[in-house]
Each structure stands twice: as C-alpha cells, then as structure tokens.
Amino acid sequence: MATLVLHDYFRSSASFRVRIALNLKELDYDRVEVSLIAGEQKSDAYLAQNAQGFVPMLVADGEPIIQSLAIIDWLDRAFPEPRLIPDEAMPRAVALAQAHVVVCDIHPLNNLRVLKYLTRDLGLNEQTKDHWYRHWVAEGFDALEAMAGEGRYLGGDVPGIADCCLVPQMYNARRFDLPLDAYPRLVAIDAACMELEAFQRAHPDAVKAG
C-alpha cells in the first residue's frame, strides 16, 4: 500500500473533490493543511514540489502528483475499486464531460486567485465580484442539469468522478447565495451524495473541525 500525503486547503473545492475520491476508495492518508489565505502555497518548499503553487498535491511514496483530475485518475489506476472513471469509451466520455463542466468551465473562473485579481487589481467591489461568481456557476449548472441523466448520482447507480466534482461546486454555490431552484436534479444528486460517509468526511466543515 502506498504512503499517501495530501497537501490541501480545507475550503478548496479542488481539494474537496480529491478528499471525496480518497474516501470513496477507503484509502488512509495523512493530510497537510496549506493555507491559501496565508500564501503557504507560494513558499519555496512547496514550489519545489509543485511548480504551479496550487492545491491539492498528493504525494504517493514520495512522488508528487498535482491537478485534481490527474490525482483522481492516478487513484483509479493505482486502486481500481471502486471505479470512479468508467473503462468503456462512451461512459468514460460522458463522465469526463460532466466533470469538465465543473473543473474546466466553472471553477477556473471563480477560484481564489481570480477573485482576488478582480477586487485587488481590477478594483471590482464585493457585490460585483459575487455577481461574477454566480454568473459562471449558473452557466455551468444550466448545462450540467441537462446532462444529469436519471440516476441517483451523476455517475449512475454509484458515485463517480463527476459527483466528486459536483458536490464541492454545490457547496460553493450555496456559499455565494446562488439560487438553486432551477437545478432540481443537481440538488437531489448532491443530497444523495451527502448521505454517504465518504462525502461527509471530506466536507470542509468536517476537515476544519478535525
């Protein structure tokens, strides 16, 4: 069994999705908090392992892996059960497309460094910044609601990579007061996921309290 160390920040949605994946696979790991507020991700020691200076970073037997989807893909290959990314070509494409709506189209526009740039460098006020945030989440959720299918989870009968990505984004949507009435499937899927211990233990409130 590999020795796993997750460097993350409790409220980072990318970190949240990796914690879910680790928990779904019932893997033991050590956790190192990297405070994005304090700028610890830009320390020389951290940058020596992760040139981007982002979280999360999973260190497996001393080897660093960065980028949340790359980490989840590695976990799926190193620890195949339960499978989070389907093997078959079409189900795999569907699952990754759903995940990419969050990871590629919503999250990059709304992560902490972008929000800081909007206020600090472009001079936007908090109200305008929050409007920016909700706009891009809503655009992504409009598409994801239509892509959600009829299963209990985005992954179908069992949660998969898309669910690992959805739940943290739902958490963020609520933090920024995005109305969710237009997304009944996403709300139902999020609720089903949060009934599972793997998702509960990965939640920022649980991690921060720990």
Contacts in CASP RR format, 6 or more apart in sequence:
PFRMAT RR
TARGET T0000
AUTHOR 0000-0000-0000
METHOD contacts of the structure
MODEL  1
MATLVLHDYFRSSASFRVRIALNLKELDYDRVEVSLIAGEQKSDAYLAQN
AQGFVPMLVADGEPIIQSLAIIDWLDRAFPEPRLIPDEAMPRAVALAQAH
VVVCDIHPLNNLRVLKYLTRDLGLNEQTKDHWYRHWVAEGFDALEAMAGE
GRYLGGDVPGIADCCLVPQMYNARRFDLPLDAYPRLVAIDAACMELEAFQ
RAHPDAVKAG
1 28 0 8 1.000
2 60 0 8 1.000
2 61 0 8 1.000
2 78 0 8 1.000
3 60 0 8 1.000
3 61 0 8 1.000
3 62 0 8 1.000
4 22 0 8 1.000
4 27 0 8 1.000
4 28 0 8 1.000
4 29 0 8 1.000
4 30 0 8 1.000
4 58 0 8 1.000
4 59 0 8 1.000
4 60 0 8 1.000
5 29 0 8 1.000
5 30 0 8 1.000
5 31 0 8 1.000
5 32 0 8 1.000
5 58 0 8 1.000
5 59 0 8 1.000
5 62 0 8 1.000
6 15 0 8 1.000
6 18 0 8 1.000
6 19 0 8 1.000
6 22 0 8 1.000
6 29 0 8 1.000
6 30 0 8 1.000
6 31 0 8 1.000
6 32 0 8 1.000
6 56 0 8 1.000
6 57 0 8 1.000
6 58 0 8 1.000
6 59 0 8 1.000
7 32 0 8 1.000
7 34 0 8 1.000
7 46 0 8 1.000
7 50 0 8 1.000
7 55 0 8 1.000
7 56 0 8 1.000
7 57 0 8 1.000
7 58 0 8 1.000
7 59 0 8 1.000
8 15 0 8 1.000
8 18 0 8 1.000
8 19 0 8 1.000
8 31 0 8 1.000
8 32 0 8 1.000
8 33 0 8 1.000
8 34 0 8 1.000
8 55 0 8 1.000
8 56 0 8 1.000
8 57 0 8 1.000
9 15 0 8 1.000
9 33 0 8 1.000
9 34 0 8 1.000
9 35 0 8 1.000
9 36 0 8 1.000
9 41 0 8 1.000
9 55 0 8 1.000
10 33 0 8 1.000
10 204 0 8 1.000
10 207 0 8 1.000
10 208 0 8 1.000
11 36 0 8 1.000
11 204 0 8 1.000
11 208 0 8 1.000
12 36 0 8 1.000
12 55 0 8 1.000
12 56 0 8 1.000
12 112 0 8 1.000
13 107 0 8 1.000
13 111 0 8 1.000
13 168 0 8 1.000
13 169 0 8 1.000
13 171 0 8 1.000
13 172 0 8 1.000
14 54 0 8 1.000
14 55 0 8 1.000
14 56 0 8 1.000
14 68 0 8 1.000
14 103 0 8 1.000
14 107 0 8 1.000
14 111 0 8 1.000
14 168 0 8 1.000
15 55 0 8 1.000
15 56 0 8 1.000
15 68 0 8 1.000
16 167 0 8 1.000
16 168 0 8 1.000
16 171 0 8 1.000
16 202 0 8 1.000
16 203 0 8 1.000
16 204 0 8 1.000
17 68 0 8 1.000
17 72 0 8 1.000
17 164 0 8 1.000
17 165 0 8 1.000
17 167 0 8 1.000
17 168 0 8 1.000
18 56 0 8 1.000
18 58 0 8 1.000
18 68 0 8 1.000
18 71 0 8 1.000
18 72 0 8 1.000
18 164 0 8 1.000
19 201 0 8 1.000
19 202 0 8 1.000
19 207 0 8 1.000
20 163 0 8 1.000
20 164 0 8 1.000
20 167 0 8 1.000
20 168 0 8 1.000
20 198 0 8 1.000
20 199 0 8 1.000
20 202 0 8 1.000
21 71 0 8 1.000
21 72 0 8 1.000
21 75 0 8 1.000
21 84 0 8 1.000
21 161 0 8 1.000
21 164 0 8 1.000
22 29 0 8 1.000
22 75 0 8 1.000
22 202 0 8 1.000
23 197 0 8 1.000
23 198 0 8 1.000
23 199 0 8 1.000
23 201 0 8 1.000
23 202 0 8 1.000
24 82 0 8 1.000
24 84 0 8 1.000
24 159 0 8 1.000
24 160 0 8 1.000
24 164 0 8 1.000
24 198 0 8 1.000
25 75 0 8 1.000
25 79 0 8 1.000
25 81 0 8 1.000
25 82 0 8 1.000
25 84 0 8 1.000
26 198 0 8 1.000
27 75 0 8 1.000
27 79 0 8 1.000
29 58 0 8 1.000
31 207 0 8 1.000
34 40 0 8 1.000
34 41 0 8 1.000
34 46 0 8 1.000
34 55 0 8 1.000
36 55 0 8 1.000
36 112 0 8 1.000
40 46 0 8 1.000
41 50 0 8 1.000
41 53 0 8 1.000
41 54 0 8 1.000
41 55 0 8 1.000
42 53 0 8 1.000
46 53 0 8 1.000
46 57 0 8 1.000
47 53 0 8 1.000
49 57 0 8 1.000
49 59 0 8 1.000
49 64 0 8 1.000
50 57 0 8 1.000
50 64 0 8 1.000
50 66 0 8 1.000
52 66 0 8 1.000
54 66 0 8 1.000
54 67 0 8 1.000
56 66 0 8 1.000
56 68 0 8 1.000
56 71 0 8 1.000
57 64 0 8 1.000
57 65 0 8 1.000
57 66 0 8 1.000
58 64 0 8 1.000
58 65 0 8 1.000
58 71 0 8 1.000
58 74 0 8 1.000
58 75 0 8 1.000
59 65 0 8 1.000
60 74 0 8 1.000
60 78 0 8 1.000
65 71 0 8 1.000
65 74 0 8 1.000
68 103 0 8 1.000
69 99 0 8 1.000
69 103 0 8 1.000
69 161 0 8 1.000
72 84 0 8 1.000
72 85 0 8 1.000
72 161 0 8 1.000
72 164 0 8 1.000
73 85 0 8 1.000
75 84 0 8 1.000
76 83 0 8 1.000
76 84 0 8 1.000
76 85 0 8 1.000
76 161 0 8 1.000
82 158 0 8 1.000
83 160 0 8 1.000
84 159 0 8 1.000
84 160 0 8 1.000
84 161 0 8 1.000
84 164 0 8 1.000
85 92 0 8 1.000
85 95 0 8 1.000
85 96 0 8 1.000
85 160 0 8 1.000
85 161 0 8 1.000
86 92 0 8 1.000
86 94 0 8 1.000
86 95 0 8 1.000
94 147 0 8 1.000
95 154 0 8 1.000
95 155 0 8 1.000
95 160 0 8 1.000
95 161 0 8 1.000
95 162 0 8 1.000
96 161 0 8 1.000
97 147 0 8 1.000
98 144 0 8 1.000
98 147 0 8 1.000
98 148 0 8 1.000
98 154 0 8 1.000
98 155 0 8 1.000
98 162 0 8 1.000
98 165 0 8 1.000
98 166 0 8 1.000
99 161 0 8 1.000
99 162 0 8 1.000
99 164 0 8 1.000
99 165 0 8 1.000
101 140 0 8 1.000
101 143 0 8 1.000
101 144 0 8 1.000
101 147 0 8 1.000
102 140 0 8 1.000
102 144 0 8 1.000
102 162 0 8 1.000
102 165 0 8 1.000
102 166 0 8 1.000
102 169 0 8 1.000
103 165 0 8 1.000
105 136 0 8 1.000
105 139 0 8 1.000
105 140 0 8 1.000
105 143 0 8 1.000
106 136 0 8 1.000
106 137 0 8 1.000
106 139 0 8 1.000
106 140 0 8 1.000
106 141 0 8 1.000
106 169 0 8 1.000
107 169 0 8 1.000
108 114 0 8 1.000
109 132 0 8 1.000
109 136 0 8 1.000
110 132 0 8 1.000
110 133 0 8 1.000
110 136 0 8 1.000
110 137 0 8 1.000
110 172 0 8 1.000
115 129 0 8 1.000
115 133 0 8 1.000
118 124 0 8 1.000
118 128 0 8 1.000
118 129 0 8 1.000
118 132 0 8 1.000
119 125 0 8 1.000
119 126 0 8 1.000
119 129 0 8 1.000
124 132 0 8 1.000
130 176 0 8 1.000
130 177 0 8 1.000
133 176 0 8 1.000
133 178 0 8 1.000
134 173 0 8 1.000
134 176 0 8 1.000
134 177 0 8 1.000
134 178 0 8 1.000
137 169 0 8 1.000
137 172 0 8 1.000
137 173 0 8 1.000
137 176 0 8 1.000
137 178 0 8 1.000
138 178 0 8 1.000
138 182 0 8 1.000
141 173 0 8 1.000
141 178 0 8 1.000
141 182 0 8 1.000
141 183 0 8 1.000
141 186 0 8 1.000
142 182 0 8 1.000
144 166 0 8 1.000
144 183 0 8 1.000
144 186 0 8 1.000
145 182 0 8 1.000
145 183 0 8 1.000
145 184 0 8 1.000
145 185 0 8 1.000
145 186 0 8 1.000
148 154 0 8 1.000
148 185 0 8 1.000
148 186 0 8 1.000
148 189 0 8 1.000
149 156 0 8 1.000
149 185 0 8 1.000
151 157 0 8 1.000
151 189 0 8 1.000
152 189 0 8 1.000
152 192 0 8 1.000
153 159 0 8 1.000
153 160 0 8 1.000
153 163 0 8 1.000
153 189 0 8 1.000
153 192 0 8 1.000
153 193 0 8 1.000
154 160 0 8 1.000
154 162 0 8 1.000
154 163 0 8 1.000
154 166 0 8 1.000
154 189 0 8 1.000
155 161 0 8 1.000
155 162 0 8 1.000
155 163 0 8 1.000
159 193 0 8 1.000
159 196 0 8 1.000
159 198 0 8 1.000
159 199 0 8 1.000
163 189 0 8 1.000
163 193 0 8 1.000
166 186 0 8 1.000
166 189 0 8 1.000
166 190 0 8 1.000
166 193 0 8 1.000
167 190 0 8 1.000
167 193 0 8 1.000
167 194 0 8 1.000
167 199 0 8 1.000
170 180 0 8 1.000
170 186 0 8 1.000
170 187 0 8 1.000
170 190 0 8 1.000
171 203 0 8 1.000
171 204 0 8 1.000
173 180 0 8 1.000
174 180 0 8 1.000
180 186 0 8 1.000
180 187 0 8 1.000
193 199 0 8 1.000
194 200 0 8 1.000
194 203 0 8 1.000
200 206 0 8 1.000
END
